[in-house]
Amino acid sequence: MNWTSNFSLTDMIGRDGASVNRSTSSSPLSYGKYVELMLWIGLTASISFLGLLLNLAGLTVTFWKRTAESIFNLLMSHYVAISLVNCLVNFPVHVFMVLAKWYGHSIPPDACRTIQFFFAFGCAVSNWADVCLSVNRFVAIVFPLHYRWWTQRSVNLAMVAFGWLLCAAAILPLSFGLGGSMPLLRTGQCGFLPVGKWGMLVTSITAYIPYGIIAGTSLTIWMKIITVQRARNQVQAVDGSHAIKPMGISRRRLVVARMLLMTTVWSALCNIPWGVIQFSFPGLYVTDPISVLWLRTVQVLQFGAFPVILYATNEDYRKRFFVLLARSGAKKRVLIRSLNSTVGAPLEMASNLAGKSARLVDGD
């Protein structure tokens, strides 16, 4: 459904560019909506901050010293780094813009050309980073004899660069009004509104195509796993022992395949609400703009909670995470002891001097 069929861009951003910068007094909120807005700001900012910490730990966990040369870990670190930047910059900027707008501060409408470009670019590049991971596992499990060629650093860097360049080329024209727009909406957040044939192409490049590749590779991987497992069970049933087994799939590759599947499902679940509102209920941007803000909260959950999936589905990452926590706790205890010794020594000296002074006074 085209969002322009019932609601125009004017309805979504106001009658003139200045209207989006009016204070809340011109568009008063009910008490319930004001409370909802404050809850949205606090919760979304908190998730962004927590996601920043989790992704910092995730970046350390995936780029572990002993495994830093693994191509898969480099690709995973790339994905985590994108999630980190989204939690550090893209989502907090939108929270601050909404907060500034509803407290009467002026926001230049043209600011969205830059702000929304980087926001949309971060989300799109994340999708293509997921494609790189899926293709890597697809070759490792379905075509293991060709996997050595795919582990070449040049091949994987080319895949990563292709995703970045493709997303930039697709999204940048919207910043200049080609194939859509990036307006400043009534709530103070920036919109991403692709329209027409170019808009559909942009949406396909940034979302439909990468999700199609991810879904196709994931389905093929699990069909391969099921086929191999059935063949193994049949051989064991005929032979009656474990002496003869067909070529199997290593436990590590199975674990990684499950982790990628869970990541794909999580990303899809977090993006479904945006797609439903954007293409089926665009009128909510006009009739209930405060509630629509929660779409941003769902999106930040995609990136903020992603490391939790890593720790929950991958034992190696989980162990490294606990090691990291243990090291952080040990460093904190050392720092506290150091501060106590640094601060405690002068205090003890001052106490001794005070005691000596008191004895001298008593002696006098």
N, C-alpha and C positions, 0 to 999 in steps of 0.2 A: 504494500500500500504506500502511495506517495504521500508524505506528510503535508504537502501543499494542497491536497485535494479539499480539505475542509478548513485548514488554518494557515494563514499567510505568515510570512516572516515578520510582518508588522505586528501581528497578534502576539508573537513570541517575544519580541524585543521592544515593543512599544511604538508609538507613532513617530518618534524621532529619536535620533541617536542619544540625545541628552536625557531622554526619559529613563534610561536605565540607571542614571546616576542620581536620581532623586532620593531623598532620605525616606526612611520608613514612615514618616508622617504623612507623605502623599499616598502611600499604599499601606495603611495600618494593618497589622496582623492581629488576629484574635489571640487570646491568651494561650489557647491550646496549640496554635500554630507557632507562636513564639517559643513555647517550651519545646516543641518538636524541632525547631530550628537550632536552639541551643544544644539539644541532645545530639543532633546530627553533627554539629561542629565539634563537640567534645568527643563523641565516639569515633568519628572519622579521623580526627587528628590523633587520637590515642592509638587507633589501629595502624596508622601510618608510622607512628613512632615505634610501636612494638614490632611492626614489620621491618623497619630499618634495623633494629637490633638483631632480629632473627636472620635477616639476610646477610648482615655482617658476619654473624657466626656461620651461616651457610656458605659464604664465600671462603671462609677459612677452612671449613670442613671439606668442601669439594676440591679446593686447590691445596690439598695436603702435600707436604714435602715429598713423601715417598711415592706419591701417585701423580705429581704435578705433570709428568711427561705423558700421562695417559690422555689420548685424544678425547675420549668420552668425558673425562673429568674437566678438560679444558672447555668443552662445549657446555657442560653443566655449569661451570663457573661463569661462562658468558651469559647464560640464562639467569643465573642468580644475580649477577651484576646489574642486568637490566631491571630486575625486580627491585633491587636496592635503590637504583636511581629514581624509579617511579615512586617509591615510598619516601625518599628523601626530598624530592623536588616537585614532581608533577602533581601529586595529590595534595600536599600541603599548600601549594600555590593556589589551588582552586578553593580550598577551605578559607584561606586568608582573603581571597577576593570576595567570597560570599559574606564573610564577616565584615569586611570593609564596606560593602555596598549597603548592607542592612543597618549600618551605623552612620550612613550619610556621606561617606567619603566618595570622591569622584574617581571613576575608573575610565580611562580612555578606551572607547570601543575598539580602536585599532590594535589595542594590546593583545586581543585574542588571536590576531594573525600569527603572532609569535608563540604565545602561551599555548594555544590549542594545537598548533603544529607540533610542538615538542611532546605534548600529551598524547596526541594521536599517534605520533611517530614511535613513542615509547611502547604503546600498547601493540602496534603493528609489528615492530621489531621483535617484541617478545613472542608473538605468534610464530614468526619465521625462525627464531632461535629454537623453539619447540620442534619445528620441522627438521632442523639440523639434527637434533637429538633422535627424533623418530627415524630418520633415514639411516643414521648410524646404527641403531639397533636393528633396523630392518635388514641391512646388509649382513650384520653380524650373525643373525639367526637364520635368515632365509637363504643367504648366499655366503656362507662362511668362508668358502675358498677364495672369494674376492675381497674379503674384509681387509687384508693387508694393504691393498691399494687404497682403500678408503681411510686408512689410518694415517695416510701421508698428511703432514701439516699443511702443505700447499693446497690440497684438495679441500680440506675443512675450512681453511681461511677463505678460500674462494666461495664456498657455500655461505659463510657468514657475511662476507662482503656483498654477495649477490642480494641477500635479504635486506641489508641496510640500504643499498642503492635503489632497489626496487620500491621499498616503502617511501623513501624520500622523493623519488620521482612521481609516485602516485599521489602523495599528500600535499606536496608543495603547491601545485596549482590551485588548490582550494584556498590557500592563504591569499591568493590574488583574485578570488571570486570565480575561478574557472571550474565548472562542474559542481558548484555548491558554495557554501560559505562557512565562516567560523565567527558567528555573531556573539556579541555580549548579551546574554539573556537577562530577563527581569530579575532573576535571583542573584545575579552577579557572577555566575559561572559562565564559562565559554561553551558554546555549542559547536557540534560537528555535524553539519547538515549537507551531505552529498545529495545532489539531485541530477536527474537526467541520465543520459547514457554514460557520460564520464563519471558521474557520481556512483552509478552501479558498478563501473569498472574499478573505481577506487575501493568500494566496499568489498568487491570480490578479491582484489589483491591483498587487502589488509586483513580480511577475515575469512571469506568463503573458501578461497583456494588453500590457504594454509591449514584450515580446519579439515578440509577434504583430504589433503595429503596425510595429515596426522591420523585421521580416522581410518583411512585406507591402509596405511602401514600398520597401525595397531591391530586392525582386524586380521590382516595377513599374518602378522607375527603370532597371534594367538591361535589361528588355524594351523600354523606350522607346529606350534607347541603341542596342540591336541593330537595332531597326526603322528608326531614322533612318539608321544606318550602311549598312544594306542598300539603302535607298532612294537614298542618295547614290551608292553604288557602281553601282547600275543606271543612274542618270542619266549618270554618267561613262562607263559602257560604251557607251551608246547615242550619246552626243554625241561621244565620242572626245577630249574635252578637259576642262579645268577651268573652262570659261566659264560653264556652267550648273550650278548646284548647288541642291538643295532647302535649306530652312532647316535648319541644323545646330545642334549643341549646342557651346557654347564649350569650349575646352580646359580652362579653369579649372573649369567645372562638372563635367567628366568627372573631373578630378583629385580634386575634393572628393567626388564620388560613390564613387570607388574607395577613398578614405580612410575614408569612413563604412562601406563594406562590410567593410573589414579590421577596423575597430573593432568592428563587430557580431559578426564571426566570432570575434575574440579574446575578447570578453565571454562569448559562448556557450561557448567552450572552457573558460574559467575557471570557469563556473558548473555545467557538466555533472557534474563529480565530486561536488559538494555535493548535487545533486539525486539522483544515483544512490545515494549513501550514505544520505541522509535518508529516501528513500521505498522503497528496495529492500533495503538492508543496515543498518537502524538498530541491529541487535545489536552492531555494531562499537563503538558508543559505550560498551558494557559490557565486551565481550571484549577490545578493543584500543584503549582511550581515547587512548593516546599517539600511535599512528599516525593516528588521526582528526584530531589537531591539524594535520596537514599540509593539511587542507582550508583552514585559515586562510591558509596560505602561498600556496596557489593563488589564493585570493581577493585577497590583497594584490598579487599579480602583475598582476591585472586593472587595478588602479589605478596601481601603481607603474611598470609598463612601458608604460602607455598613451601617454605622450609620445613614446616611441620610434616608435610607429606614425605619429604625426603627422609626425615628422622624416623617416621612411623613405618616406612616400607623398605628401608635399606639399613641392614644391621651395621654395616661398616660406617656409614654416615652417623648412625646413632651412637656408636662407640666413640667416634671422634668428637662428637658434640659433647658427650659426657666428660671426655678427657679435657676438652676446652673449658668446660665449666669448672672442673677440678683445678685446672691451672689458674683460672681467674680467681677462684676462691683462695688458692695458696698465695697468689700475688697480693690479694687484698689483705690477708693476714700478715704477710711480711710488711706491707705498707703501714698497717696499723701499729705493728711492733716498732717499726722505724720511727713513726711519728711519736709514739709514746716515749721512745728513748731520746729522741731529739728534743721534745718539749719537756719531758720529765726531768732531764738532767739540770737545765736551768732552774726549774721549779724547786728541785731538791737543794740546789746550791743556795737559792734565795731563802729557802726555809732554814738551812743551817746558819746562814748569816743573820737571819732574824733571831734565831735562838741565841747565838753568841751575843748579839746586841742586847737582848733582854737580860742575859746573865751579867753583862758589864754594867747595865743600869742598876741591877739589883746590888751589885758589888759596891757601886758608888753610894 
